[in-house]
Amino acid sequence: MVHRIPYRDTHRFADVVLDHLDDAPALRELRTFPPSWEGLDAAAKDRTFPQEHRATLVEALRRQYAGLELGEAVEANLAKLADPRSLTVTTGHQLVLFGGPLYVPFKLLNVVRLARDLEARW
């Protein structure tokens, strides 16, 4: 049986992170959108990306993949990226003590899952 453990109960996250996830009133002025599905919806509606930048990105990716046999999924994703209505989920990684290389795959898997969840939601 799978049990979800609330972040607060793990005692592994800074109070400011937990307060952000709990949407603490004291932190609301520091961010634009709440940490929720509704906040993600609002953030997505607020984003714009110039079509010429999008075209440049798709072209650069196609050049990078030149000479490789692209699978259907890659072709489909490039087509989605070229669509002006599409959005991307982007993440980064800052090296910190106890947040090193093993944390990278965890973040990658989570951002892929978030992108899939958002695609299904929208």
C-alpha positions as CSV (number, residue, x, y, z in Angstrom):
1,M,0.0,0.0,0.0
2,V,1.3,3.4,-0.9
3,H,1.1,6.2,1.7
4,R,1.7,9.9,1.0
5,I,3.8,11.6,3.6
6,P,3.2,15.4,3.8
7,Y,6.4,17.4,3.2
8,R,6.0,19.0,6.7
9,D,6.1,15.5,8.3
10,T,9.4,14.6,6.7
11,H,11.3,17.3,8.6
12,R,13.6,17.6,5.6
13,F,12.5,21.0,4.1
14,A,13.1,24.5,5.3
15,D,10.2,26.3,6.9
16,V,10.1,28.8,4.1
17,V,9.5,26.0,1.6
18,L,6.8,24.5,3.7
19,D,5.2,27.9,4.2
20,H,5.2,28.5,0.4
21,L,3.6,25.1,-0.2
22,D,1.0,25.9,2.5
23,D,0.3,29.2,0.8
24,A,1.2,31.2,3.9
25,P,-0.2,34.7,3.8
26,A,3.2,36.2,4.8
27,L,4.7,34.9,1.5
28,R,2.0,35.8,-0.9
29,E,3.5,39.2,-1.8
30,L,6.7,37.4,-2.8
31,R,5.2,35.4,-5.6
32,T,2.7,36.0,-8.5
33,F,0.8,32.7,-8.5
34,P,-0.1,30.4,-5.7
35,P,1.5,26.9,-5.5
36,S,-1.6,25.0,-6.8
37,W,-3.1,23.7,-10.0
38,E,-5.1,26.9,-10.2
39,G,-1.9,28.9,-9.8
40,L,-0.3,26.9,-12.7
41,D,-3.4,27.5,-14.8
42,A,-3.1,31.3,-14.2
43,A,0.7,31.3,-14.8
44,A,0.2,29.5,-18.1
45,K,-2.4,32.0,-19.3
46,D,0.0,34.8,-18.3
47,R,2.9,33.5,-20.4
48,T,3.8,34.6,-23.9
49,F,6.7,33.6,-26.1
50,P,7.4,35.3,-29.4
51,Q,6.8,33.0,-32.4
52,E,10.2,33.9,-33.9
53,H,11.9,32.7,-30.7
54,R,9.9,29.5,-30.9
55,A,10.8,28.9,-34.5
56,T,14.5,29.5,-33.7
57,L,14.3,27.0,-30.9
58,V,12.7,24.3,-33.0
59,E,15.2,24.9,-35.8
60,A,18.1,24.7,-33.4
61,L,16.8,21.4,-32.0
62,R,16.3,20.0,-35.6
63,R,19.9,20.9,-36.4
64,Q,21.1,19.3,-33.2
65,Y,19.2,16.1,-34.2
66,A,20.4,16.2,-37.8
67,G,21.8,12.8,-38.8
68,L,19.8,10.9,-36.2
69,E,16.8,8.8,-36.8
70,L,14.0,10.6,-34.8
71,G,11.3,8.5,-33.4
72,E,7.6,9.4,-33.7
73,A,7.5,10.8,-30.1
74,V,10.4,13.2,-30.9
75,E,8.8,14.4,-34.1
76,A,5.4,14.8,-32.3
77,N,7.1,16.8,-29.5
78,L,8.9,19.1,-32.0
79,A,5.6,19.7,-33.7
80,K,4.0,20.5,-30.4
81,L,6.8,22.9,-29.5
82,A,6.3,24.7,-32.8
83,D,2.6,25.3,-32.0
84,P,2.2,28.8,-30.6
85,R,-0.3,27.6,-28.0
86,S,2.2,25.1,-26.4
87,L,4.0,25.7,-23.2
88,T,7.1,24.2,-21.7
89,V,8.0,23.2,-18.2
90,T,11.5,24.3,-17.3
91,T,13.6,23.4,-14.3
92,G,17.1,24.1,-13.1
93,H,19.5,22.8,-10.5
94,Q,21.6,24.7,-8.1
95,L,24.4,22.7,-6.4
96,V,24.0,22.6,-2.7
97,L,25.1,20.4,0.2
98,F,22.9,17.3,0.2
99,G,21.3,18.3,-3.0
100,G,23.9,17.1,-5.4
101,P,23.9,14.7,-8.4
102,L,21.4,12.2,-7.0
103,Y,18.8,14.9,-6.8
104,V,19.0,15.7,-10.5
105,P,17.2,12.5,-11.7
106,F,14.5,13.1,-9.0
107,K,13.9,16.6,-10.4
108,L,14.0,15.4,-14.0
109,L,11.4,12.7,-13.3
110,N,9.2,15.2,-11.4
111,V,9.3,17.8,-14.2
112,V,8.5,15.2,-16.8
113,R,5.5,14.0,-14.7
114,L,4.4,17.6,-14.1
115,A,4.5,18.3,-17.9
116,R,2.5,15.1,-18.6
117,D,-0.1,16.0,-15.9
118,L,-0.4,19.6,-17.3
119,E,-0.8,18.3,-20.8
120,A,-3.6,16.0,-19.7
121,R,-5.2,18.8,-17.6
122,W,-5.2,21.3,-20.5
